[in-house]
Amino acid sequence: MNIYDVAKQAGVSTTTVSRVMNGSDKVSEKTMNKVRKVMAELNYAPSQIAVGLATNSTKTIGVMLPDVRDIFHATVAFLIERKMSKRGYNCILCNTSEEDRNEVDYLNSLYGKKVDGIILVGSSYHKKSIDEAYDQWEKKIPLVLINALSTTGTASVICDEKDGMMQALAHLKKRGKKHPVFVRETADRQKRSSVTKANGFTEAYKEIFGAGEAKIYSCQPNKEEYSRLLEEIHKEAADAVLFTNDMSCAVFLKSMEAKGLKAPDDYALIGFNNSSISDITTPALTTIDHHVDAHCEKAIEKIYQMIQGKAVEKVTYIRPDLVIKETT
């Protein structure tokens, strides 16, 4: 069984069959469905190696992320796979951890597999060790970063975290709050996004609340550490707490409950990402929606254009939105 048999039974040219297999937009939906139906009836599966050699494209994208267990990373990986599939592409998922050697090894491996492009997901790819490699790799293959920036100008899609903090603090002020504080991870666990959120909080605090110092705390997101933190922020007369992500916010809420405290009565709470976690706590967490879907759409649009040899905007910022729920 070969492409000529498919073309003959479908009543089209071999060129049309080839275009259908390559996901070309030059074929009408009606013709595409007819050819695919014949391919299914004949149980015809073209050799991907042969197709790749003929078209200089494997119709495959590499997706690198540091930890597939992370809600944000898992959601992005799922969305990219679904969206790329609609464009006729397969995805190879690489769980790199945060080891420098793993990240470089996976870049080498994906390039060796002749993928058409690579999308790197997460702030972990915003560090000097891998940042220095981008300039070299961009000359070989299209690269797009999600939630990371590079010094070499690698194409990236990133959340405007400062804008999110501005929205959050403006909302807290309307609610009559006077002393919000920000909580982030300890220095050894901080990534680009947590640093940017903290800087955004500082700038937003100065602009919205004016006088006073923007208080930022760093600690591990567990009940023991947060129990100690509650004592510290009580001394500071804080009345609202913002976090780098929803998980940390949820753990803090549990620590409050253990001390008989309630949100938003004792402390208003705001998470970040608008993940499923924000809806399963009681009360539901007010959070900043990162708009993961929009990040994926933009990243895919960039990688697709780059594969076609087109120029793209280097950095695209996605504006987040405050989602008001029950903890403010």
C-alpha positions as CSV (number, residue, x, y, z in Angstrom):
1,M,0.0,0.0,0.0
2,N,1.4,3.4,-1.0
3,I,0.5,7.0,-1.7
4,Y,-0.5,6.2,-5.2
5,D,-3.2,3.8,-4.0
6,V,-4.6,6.4,-1.6
7,A,-4.7,9.0,-4.4
8,K,-6.4,6.7,-6.8
9,Q,-9.1,5.6,-4.5
10,A,-9.7,9.1,-3.2
11,G,-9.8,10.5,-6.7
12,V,-7.1,13.1,-6.1
13,S,-3.5,13.7,-7.0
14,T,-0.5,12.3,-5.0
15,T,0.4,16.0,-4.4
16,T,-3.0,16.5,-2.6
17,V,-2.4,13.3,-0.5
18,S,1.0,14.6,0.4
19,R,-0.5,18.0,1.4
20,V,-3.0,16.3,3.6
21,M,-0.3,14.3,5.4
22,N,1.7,17.4,6.0
23,G,-1.3,19.4,7.3
24,S,-1.1,21.9,4.5
25,D,-3.8,24.7,4.5
26,K,-3.9,24.5,0.7
27,V,-6.4,21.6,0.9
28,S,-10.1,22.2,1.6
29,E,-11.6,20.6,4.7
30,K,-13.9,18.4,2.5
31,T,-11.0,17.0,0.5
32,M,-8.9,16.6,3.6
33,N,-11.6,14.5,5.3
34,K,-12.1,12.4,2.2
35,V,-8.4,11.6,1.9
36,R,-8.1,10.8,5.6
37,K,-11.1,8.5,5.4
38,V,-9.5,6.6,2.5
39,M,-6.2,6.4,4.4
40,A,-8.1,4.9,7.4
41,E,-10.0,2.4,5.2
42,L,-6.7,1.3,3.5
43,N,-4.9,1.3,6.9
44,Y,-2.2,3.5,5.3
45,A,0.4,5.0,7.6
46,P,3.2,6.8,5.8
47,S,6.8,6.4,7.0
48,Q,7.5,9.4,9.1
49,I,11.2,9.1,8.4
50,A,10.5,9.2,4.7
51,V,8.1,12.1,5.0
52,G,10.7,14.0,7.1
53,L,13.4,13.4,4.5
54,A,11.1,14.5,1.7
55,T,9.8,17.6,3.4
56,N,12.8,18.5,5.7
57,S,10.3,18.5,8.5
58,T,9.5,15.8,11.1
59,K,6.3,17.6,12.2
60,T,7.6,17.2,15.7
61,I,8.1,19.8,18.5
62,G,10.2,19.3,21.6
63,V,8.7,20.5,24.9
64,M,11.2,20.9,27.8
65,L,10.0,21.6,31.3
66,P,11.7,21.1,34.7
67,D,9.0,19.2,36.6
68,V,5.9,17.7,35.0
69,R,4.4,17.3,38.5
70,D,4.1,21.1,38.9
71,I,0.5,22.2,38.1
72,F,1.7,25.1,35.9
73,H,4.1,23.0,33.9
74,A,1.7,20.1,33.5
75,T,-1.1,22.4,32.3
76,V,1.2,24.1,29.7
77,A,2.5,20.8,28.4
78,F,-1.1,19.5,28.0
79,L,-2.2,22.6,26.2
80,I,0.8,22.7,23.8
81,E,0.3,19.0,22.9
82,R,-3.4,19.5,22.2
83,K,-2.8,22.7,20.2
84,M,0.1,21.4,18.2
85,S,-1.8,18.2,17.4
86,K,-4.4,20.3,15.7
87,R,-1.7,21.7,13.5
88,G,-0.5,18.2,12.6
89,Y,2.5,18.2,14.9
90,N,3.6,15.6,17.5
91,C,5.3,16.6,20.7
92,I,8.2,15.0,22.6
93,L,8.0,15.9,26.3
94,C,11.3,16.2,28.2
95,N,11.3,16.4,32.0
96,T,14.7,18.0,32.7
97,S,14.6,18.5,36.5
98,E,16.7,21.6,37.2
99,E,20.1,20.1,36.6
100,D,22.2,22.1,34.1
101,R,23.6,19.0,32.5
102,N,20.1,17.5,31.9
103,E,18.9,20.7,30.2
104,V,21.8,20.8,27.8
105,D,21.7,17.0,27.2
106,Y,18.0,17.3,26.2
107,L,18.7,20.2,23.8
108,N,21.3,18.0,22.1
109,S,18.9,15.0,22.1
110,L,16.0,16.9,20.6
111,Y,18.2,18.4,17.9
112,G,19.5,14.9,17.1
113,K,16.0,13.7,16.7
114,K,15.5,16.5,14.0
115,V,12.5,18.2,15.8
116,D,11.3,21.3,14.0
117,G,11.5,23.5,17.1
118,I,11.7,23.5,20.9
119,I,9.5,25.2,23.5
120,L,11.1,25.6,26.9
121,V,8.6,26.1,29.8
122,G,9.3,27.7,33.1
123,S,11.5,30.2,35.0
124,S,14.2,27.5,35.4
125,Y,15.3,28.3,31.9
126,H,16.1,31.9,32.9
127,K,19.5,31.2,34.4
128,K,23.0,31.9,33.3
129,S,24.1,28.3,32.7
130,I,21.5,27.6,30.0
131,D,21.0,31.3,28.9
132,E,24.5,31.3,27.5
133,A,23.6,28.4,25.2
134,Y,20.6,30.0,23.6
135,D,22.5,32.1,21.1
136,Q,24.3,29.0,19.9
137,W,21.1,26.9,19.6
138,E,19.0,29.6,17.9
139,K,21.3,29.3,14.9
140,K,20.4,25.6,14.6
141,I,16.7,25.4,15.5
142,P,13.7,27.6,16.4
143,L,13.5,28.2,20.2
144,V,10.6,29.8,22.2
145,L,10.6,30.3,26.0
146,I,7.5,30.4,28.1
147,N,7.8,32.2,31.5
148,A,11.5,32.9,31.0
149,L,13.7,35.6,29.4
150,S,17.2,35.4,27.9
151,T,19.9,37.9,27.5
152,T,20.4,36.9,23.9
153,G,16.9,37.9,22.8
154,T,15.5,34.4,22.4
155,A,11.8,34.6,21.5
156,S,9.7,34.4,24.7
157,V,6.2,34.7,26.1
158,I,6.0,36.0,29.6
159,C,3.4,37.2,32.1
160,D,3.4,40.9,33.1
161,E,3.7,40.1,36.8
162,K,4.1,43.7,37.9
163,D,0.7,44.5,36.3
164,G,-0.8,41.6,38.3
165,M,0.6,43.1,41.5
166,M,-0.8,46.5,40.7
167,Q,-4.3,45.0,40.3
168,A,-4.0,43.1,43.5
169,L,-2.9,46.0,45.7
170,A,-5.4,48.4,44.1
171,H,-8.1,45.8,45.0
172,L,-6.9,45.4,48.6
173,K,-6.8,49.2,49.1
174,K,-10.5,49.4,48.0
175,R,-11.2,46.7,50.5
176,G,-9.8,49.0,53.2
177,K,-6.5,47.0,53.7
178,K,-3.6,49.1,54.8
179,H,-0.6,46.8,55.4
180,P,-0.3,44.1,52.7
181,V,2.9,41.9,52.7
182,F,4.4,39.6,50.1
183,V,5.6,36.0,50.7
184,R,8.0,34.2,48.4
185,E,10.3,31.1,48.5
186,T,13.7,31.1,50.2
187,A,16.6,32.3,48.1
188,D,17.7,28.8,47.0
189,R,14.3,28.2,45.4
190,Q,13.6,31.6,43.9
191,K,13.1,31.7,40.1
192,R,12.7,34.6,37.7
193,S,9.0,34.8,38.2
194,S,9.1,35.0,42.0
195,V,11.8,37.7,41.8
196,T,9.7,39.7,39.3
197,K,6.6,39.3,41.4
198,A,8.4,40.6,44.5
199,N,9.8,43.6,42.6
200,G,6.4,44.2,41.2
201,F,4.9,44.1,44.7
202,T,7.5,46.7,45.9
203,E,6.7,49.1,43.0
204,A,3.0,48.7,43.3
205,Y,3.1,49.2,47.1
206,K,5.0,52.4,46.7
207,E,2.6,53.7,44.0
208,I,-0.7,52.6,45.7
209,F,0.1,52.9,49.4
210,G,2.8,55.5,49.3
211,A,4.3,55.8,52.7
212,G,5.9,52.9,54.5
213,E,8.1,50.0,53.5
214,A,7.0,47.1,51.3
215,K,7.5,44.0,53.5
216,I,8.7,40.9,51.7
217,Y,9.2,37.6,53.5
218,S,11.1,34.5,52.3
219,C,10.3,31.1,53.7
220,Q,9.6,27.5,52.8
221,P,5.9,26.8,51.9
222,N,5.0,24.5,54.8
223,K,2.8,24.7,57.8
224,E,5.7,24.9,60.3
225,E,7.4,27.8,58.5
226,Y,4.1,29.6,57.9
227,S,3.1,29.2,61.6
228,R,6.3,31.1,62.5
229,L,5.6,33.6,59.7
230,L,2.1,34.3,61.1
231,E,3.7,35.5,64.3
232,E,6.1,37.8,62.4
233,I,3.4,39.4,60.3
234,H,1.2,39.8,63.3
235,K,3.9,42.0,64.9
236,E,4.0,44.1,61.7
237,A,0.2,44.6,61.9
238,A,-0.2,43.1,58.4
239,D,-3.8,42.7,57.2
240,A,-3.2,41.0,53.7
241,V,-0.8,38.5,52.3
242,L,0.2,37.9,48.7
243,F,2.0,34.8,47.4
244,T,3.9,33.7,44.3
245,N,1.5,30.8,43.6
246,D,-1.8,29.3,44.7
247,M,-0.2,26.3,46.4
248,S,1.7,28.5,48.9
249,C,-1.4,30.5,49.5
250,A,-3.4,27.4,50.2
251,V,-0.8,26.1,52.7
252,F,-0.8,29.4,54.5
253,L,-4.6,29.3,54.7
254,K,-4.3,25.9,56.4
255,S,-1.8,27.4,58.9
256,M,-4.2,30.2,59.7
257,E,-7.0,27.7,60.3
258,A,-4.8,25.8,62.8
259,K,-4.5,29.0,64.8
260,G,-8.2,29.8,64.6
261,L,-7.8,32.6,62.1
262,K,-10.0,33.2,59.1
263,A,-9.7,34.8,55.7
264,P,-10.5,37.5,54.8
265,D,-11.5,38.6,58.3
266,D,-8.0,38.3,59.9
267,Y,-5.9,38.3,56.7
268,A,-6.9,38.8,53.1
269,L,-5.1,36.3,50.9
270,I,-4.2,36.5,47.2
271,G,-2.5,33.7,45.3
272,F,-1.1,33.6,41.7
273,N,-1.9,31.4,38.6
274,N,-5.7,30.8,39.1
275,S,-5.0,27.1,39.2
276,S,-7.5,24.5,40.3
277,I,-6.2,24.8,43.8
278,S,-7.7,28.2,44.2
279,D,-11.2,26.7,43.8
280,I,-10.9,23.6,46.1
281,T,-10.0,25.5,49.3
282,T,-12.6,26.8,51.7
283,P,-12.8,29.7,51.3
284,A,-11.8,29.8,47.6
285,L,-8.6,31.8,47.0
286,T,-8.6,35.2,45.3
287,T,-5.8,34.9,42.7
288,I,-4.1,36.4,39.7
289,D,-4.9,34.6,36.5
290,H,-1.7,34.0,34.6
291,H,-3.7,33.2,31.4
292,V,-1.8,30.0,30.6
293,D,-3.8,29.3,27.5
294,A,-2.8,32.7,26.0
295,H,0.8,32.0,26.8
296,C,0.6,28.7,24.9
297,E,-1.2,30.2,21.9
298,K,1.4,32.9,21.5
299,A,4.3,30.5,22.0
300,I,2.9,28.1,19.3
301,E,2.2,31.0,17.0
302,K,5.9,32.1,17.3
303,I,7.4,28.6,16.9
304,Y,5.1,28.0,13.9
305,Q,6.2,31.2,12.2
306,M,9.8,30.6,13.0
307,I,9.6,27.1,11.4
308,Q,8.4,28.8,8.3
309,G,11.3,31.2,8.4
310,K,9.4,34.2,9.4
311,A,10.5,36.9,11.9
312,V,8.7,37.1,15.2
313,E,8.3,39.6,18.0
314,K,11.1,38.7,20.5
315,V,9.2,39.2,23.7
316,T,5.4,39.1,24.2
317,Y,3.9,40.1,27.5
318,I,0.6,38.7,28.6
319,R,-1.5,40.8,30.9
320,P,-2.8,38.9,33.9
321,D,-6.2,39.5,35.5
322,L,-7.2,39.5,39.2
323,V,-9.9,36.9,39.9
324,I,-11.8,38.0,43.0
325,K,-13.1,35.0,45.1
326,E,-13.6,34.6,48.8
327,T,-10.3,35.4,50.6
328,T,-10.4,39.2,50.0
